[in-house]
Amino acid sequence: MTQSYRRSALYTLISVFFFWGFVAASNTILIPLFKQYFSLTQAQSQLVDFAFYAAYFVGSLLYFLVSLGVGDPLNKIGYKKGLVLGLLISAIGAAGMVPAASEQSFALMLTALFVIGLGFALQQIVANPYVIALGDPATGAYRASFAQGVNSFGTTIGPLVVGFAIFGTIETETVQTSLDTVKAPYIGLAVAFVLFALLMGASKLPPITVEAPKERSLGALRYPQLLLGMLAIFVYVGTEVTIQSNLPELMRQPEILGLPAERTSHFISLYWGGLMIGRWAAAVTVFNLKGTARNVATVVVPLLAFGVVLTVNAIKGSPMDDLIIYAPAVLLLIVGFFLAQEKPARTMMLFGGAGAALMLFGLMVDGRLALYSFVAGGLFCSIMWPCIFALSIAGLGKFTNQGSSLLVMMILGGALIPPLQGIISDSLSIHTSYIVPLVGFIYLSVYGVLVGRVLMKQEVEYGG
């Protein structure tokens, strides 16, 4: 497989990453709408995330059980067909939002989100190891970061597009509570899923071969790096999701901003934009730059990505004063990349520590300082997924697909941790509830230390 062929395949493959980000971030816009329309508590409003991310667990569990019973499904039908099938399942879910809105049924809307998530689960199982397999395993985390950068572009514009479709302009003073406004964006998503399924079906993605284990066993669970990684994925996804899912309620509090939900979508976009900034910076490695050129790119690329976030929001009409003052946090991220030295385990340790420090500071202060500290957590979540994924499947050999499905299963953290924070919010306060992501970042930092030791002991090459 030539280098140009690999890159062409990579560019085609990562288009599905856009959808994952667009929909996941757009869910945050649905939460305040559903909370007001259906008179939900903060914990009940987090069922939006529960339905979506629980689907990853259910879908991955089904895949895992089938692989144990009759063998790896992807080795039978092929990775490309797996992607097409996943996109079509998600299309059915997106289309299901239309009758759900017509019936004004919260349960049916959650069901539609669940079906979208089922399709995403299959896509995730296929796409993540596929991206890592398209080149040197030592740089797999950074190819995955490049793909996640595309994912983050979706998360950046998703809240703005869906927020505009549902609420209208950001100057609106009252929340629109008509569920009919949900229909148009999800019809558009359903059509897009079908079109991209056709594109994937017609594309020339290279076949990848992963040796399947002859025995039907839980062989992947013998590897401590996978066990540590499963918990890390659970905590990471839960931490990433719960920070932003509770932001609209946090910003509604007088001691923070006192803003209604329809005037906060640019802050949600900024949070997800932080993930894009970090992932674009990490993707510099994909282009094999050396020395000074790489150092310059490590500074310029995240600033360029921040410029994209600002530009998208400017087009939307967002108040730029709320966004520009985020620049120091971006500079802090750049310093973090230089300290991490492109080593996945070291990156986890440093970025987890930085995220914990930001959460702790946010808990200690009020107003905009608290808000921006919590929002900056997105910067340091940015490349955790590819780092954890690459570290967790390093050395798994014939159990790679099995390990991948187990890791995707642990996206369940995005379903369980936000409601936990919602319960703490209802019992204490929304501000105090941000102790949940603080604990999450602490574990992720410790994980970086532990997994590095495990892989060194096994003498597994994983990029340092």
N, C-alpha and C positions, 0 to 999 in steps of 0.2 A: 504494500500500500504506500504510494508516494506521499510526500509531505503536502503537496497541493491538494491531492485527493482527500487526505485526512482533514485538511482545513475546510474544504468545501462541505464535507460531511458534517463537520462540527457546526458550521454556520447554519446548515439546514436543520440539524437536530435541536439547536438551542431555541428555535422559534417557539417550541412548546413551553419553554420556561417563562416566556412572556405572559402566557395565559395564567399560569399558576399564580404569578405575582399580581396580575390585574384583578383576579377574582378575590384572592385572599385579602388584599388591601381594601377592596370595595365592600367587603363584609362589614368593615368598621363603620361605613356610612349607613348601613342597614340597622345597626344596633340602636342608635338614638331614635330612628324612625319607628322601629318596632316597639321600643320601650314606651314611647308616648302613645302610639296608636292602640296597643294592646294593654296598656297600663301595667307594665312589668316592673319588678324590682330590678336592681342592678345585677343581682345574681341570675335572675331569669333571663335578662337581656343577653347574657353571655352564652345562652343556648344556641345562638347563631354560630359562634365559634365551635361549640360542642358538636353540633350536627355536622359541620363541615369537616372538622379534623377527626372526629370519630370515624368518619367514612374511610380515612386513610388506614386506620387501625383495622377496621372490618375487611376492607379490600385486601390489605396486605396479609391478614390472617388467613383469608380464603385462599390466596395465592400460595401461602406457605403450606397449608394443609393439602392442597392439590399436588404440590411438588413432592410432598412426602408420600402421597398415595399412588400417583401415576407417573411421577417424574416432572421435571422442570417444564412448565408450559411454554416458556419462551424458547427453549431449545427445540420445541415441537413446532410452534407456529411461526417462529422468527421474530426478531426484535421489532422490525418495521411494522409487521401486522399487529403486534402488541400496542404500538403507539397509535395506529389508526383506530383500533378498537377502543382504546382509552379516550380518544378524542370524541368518538361517536357517543360513548356513554355520557360524557360531560355535556354533549349537545342535547341529549334527552333531558338531563337535569335542568339545563338553562331554559329550555322550552317549557319545562314544567312550572317555572315561576309565573307564567302567564295565567293558567287556570287557577293557581294558588292565590294570586292577587285578586282575580275575579271573585273567588269564593271568600276572600278576606279571611283566610285561614292561616294562622301562625304555624300550625302543625304541618300543613301542606307546603308552606314555604321552607320550613326546616327540612322536609323530605326532599324537596328539589335541590337544596344546597347539599344534602347528603349524597344524592346521586351524582352531582357535579364532582364531589370529593372522591367518590368511588372511581370515576374515570381518571382523576388526577393520580390516585394511588397506583393504578396500573402504569400510567405514564412515568411516574417517579421511579418505579421499580426498573423500568426499561432504561430511562434516559440517564440516570446518574452513573451507573457502572459503564454505560455506553460511552459517555463523555470521557471518563477516566481511561477507558480502554483505547481511545484514539490517540495513543502516543506513549511516551515514557511514563511509567507509573509514578516515578519520583516527582513529576510535575503535574500529576493528575489533579491535585487539589487546586491548582491555579487555572487549569482548563475549566474545572468545575466553577471556579470563581468567575471566569469569563461568562459562562452560561448563566450563573446567578446574577451577573450584572445586567443581562437582558431581562431576567426575572424581575430585577429591581426597577428597571424602567417601567415595567408593567405596574409595579406597586406604587410608583411615583405618580403616574398619570391616572391610575384607577380611581383613587378617591376623588380626584378633581372631575373626571368625566362623569362618574356615577353620581357624585354629589351635585353636579350641575343638572344632570338629568332628573334627579329626584327633588332637589330643593330649589332649583332655579339659581339665580345669581347670589353671590355671597352677601349682597346688601339686604337680602330678605330679612325682615324683622321677626317673622313667625314661621315655625316649621310647617311645611305642607304635610298633612297626614293622610293624603289620599294614596292608597296602595297602588292605584293605577299608574303612578309615576315609575314604579318598579319595572313595568312591562317592557318599555322600549329598550333599555340597556341590556336586558337579558335576552330579548329577541335578537338583538345585534350579536350577542355572545354566541347564541346557538348557531346562527348563520356562520360566524367566524370559525367555530369549532368544526363544522362540516367542511368548509372550504379548506382548512388546514389538514383535515383528514385526507381529502383528495390530493392535496399537495404532497403529503408524506407518502401516500400510496404510489404516486408517480415519481418520487425522488429515487436517486440511486445511492442509498445508504449502504456502506460496506458491511458485509456480514461479520459479526464477531463471534468467536467461539470460546465458550467457557466450559471447561470439562465438567461434566455432571458426575456427582458421586454415584458409585454403583449401588451402594447400600442406601436404604431409606432410613435415615437417622437424623438426629439433631446435631450433626457433626460441627456445624458452625459455632454452636454454643460451647465448644471445647476451648475456644480462643478467648482469653481474657480481654484482648483489645476490643473484641466485638461486644462483650458484656458491658465493659466500661462505656463503649460508644453508644449502646442502646439507651443507657440511662442519660448519657450526655445529649443525645438527640431529643429524648423526652423533655429534659430540662430546657435545652436551648429553644426548641420550638415553642414550648409553653411560655418561656421568658419573652421571646420576641413578640409573640401574639398578645400576651397579656398587657404588656406596656402600652401598646397602641389601642387595644380594645377598650381600655378604661380611660383613655385620654379625653374623649368627649365629655364624660361625666366629671373628670378632674377639672377641665377648663370651665365647666359651668359654675364651679364654686367661686364665690366672691373673693376669697382670699388668694385665688390663683389668677383667673382672668375675668370670670363672670360673664362668659360668652355663651350664647345658645348654640346648639349643635350645627345649625346651618352656616355658622360663621367660623367654623373650626377646621374645615376640610384642608386648608393649606398647611395647618400644623400636622395633620395626618400625612399629607403628602411629603412634608419635610422629614418626618420620622422615616417613612419608607425610602425617601430620597437618600437618607443617610446610609441605608443598606446599599443602595446603588453606588454611592460614592466609594464606599469601602471595597465593593466587589470590582468596580472598574479599576481601582488602584491595584488590587491583587492580580487582575488579568494582565498587567504589564508583563508578567513572567511568560505568558503564552507567546509573546512576540520575540523572545530570545535576544533582548537588548543586553548590552554589556557595559560595564563600567559607568562612565559619566552619563551616557545616554539613558541607562536604566535609572540612575539616581534622579536625573532631571524628570524623567517620565513619572517616577514615584511622587514627585511634587506636583507636576503639571496636571496629570490625569485626574486626581481627585478634585483639584480646583476647577478643571473643565467640567467634571460631572456636577459639581456644585453649581456651576454656571447653567447647566442644563436644567437643574431643579428650579433655579431662579427664573429662567426663560419660560419654562412651562407654566409656572405660576403667574408670571407677568402677563402671558397671553390670556390666562384665565381671569385676570383682574384681581389677583390676591394682593393684600397690602404688603409691599416689599419690605417695609421697615420691620415687620415681624420675622422676616427670613434672613436678611443680610447680617443681622447681629449673631447669626449662627456660625459665622466664619471661624472664630477661634476654636470651636469644637472640631472643625475640619482640619485645622492646623495640628491639633492634638492627635488626630488620627494619623496624619502623615508621620509625625514623630514615632508613633506606635509601629508603623510599618518598617521604619529604619531599625528600630530596636528588635523587631521580630526576626529580621534577616531571612525572610521567606522560609522559615522553618515552622511547619504546621503545629507541632506540639508546643513550641515556644510561643507561637501566635496565640494559641488557646490560653496559655498561662497569663500572658500580658494583657490580652484583650478582655479576658474574664475579670482580671483585677481592675482594669480601667472602668469596666461597666459597673462593677460593685462599688467603686469609689463614687461614680456619678449618682448611682441610686442612693447611696448613703447621704451624699450632699443634698440631693433633692428632698430627702426626708427631713433634713435639718432646717430647711429654709422654706419660704412661701413665695407667692407671686411668680413672676417670669423666671426667676432664677431656678425655682423648683421645676417649672415646666420644661425649660430648656435642658436641665440636667437629665430629666427622664427621656426627653426626645432624643438627646445625644446617645442614649443607649443603643439606638439603631445603628450608629456608626460602628460600634464595637460588637454588635451581633453580626455584622456584615458578612464576614467570611467564615463564620463558625461552622455553618452547614458543610461546605466543601472540605474544611479541615477535618471535622469529625468523621465525615463519610470516608475520606481517603485513609485516615489513620485506622478506622475500624475494620476495613476490608483488606488492609495490608497483610499479606501472608496467608490469606484464607484459601487461595488456590481454587480447588474444585467446589468449595463451599461459598464462593463469592456471591452467586445469585441468591442462595439461601440467606446469607448474611445481609444482602441488600434488602430483601423483603422484610427481614426482621427489623432493620433500621427504619425503613419507611413505616412499618407498623408503629414505631415509637413516636411518630408524629402525633400520636394520641395525647401527648403533652399539651398540644394546642387546644385539645378538647377539654381537658381536666383542670389545667392550671388557671385559665381565665375565670371560670366559675368560682374557683377557690378564692381568687382575689375579690370577686364580686361579693362573696359571702363575708369576707373580712371588711369590705367597704360598707355593707349593710349593717354590720355589727359595730364597727368602730367609725372609720371615716375613709373616704376614697383616697385621701392623701396618705394616711397610715398604711393602706393596703399595698403600697408600693414596696413594702418590706418583702413581698413575694419575689419580684425580680431581683432584689438584692441577694436573697438566698440563692437564687438560680445562678447568678453570675459568680458567686463564691464557689459553687460546685464546679462550674465550667473552668475556672482557673485551676482548681485542684486537679481536674481531669487532665489538663495539659501536662502536668507533672507526672501523674500516674501512668498515662498511656505511653509517654516517652520512655519511661523506665521499662515497661513491659516489652515494647518493640526492640529496645536495645538488648534486652536479655535474650530475645528470640533471634537476634541478629538479622532482623527484617529491614530492608531498605525502604525508607518512607520519606526521604527528603530532609531528615534532621530534626 
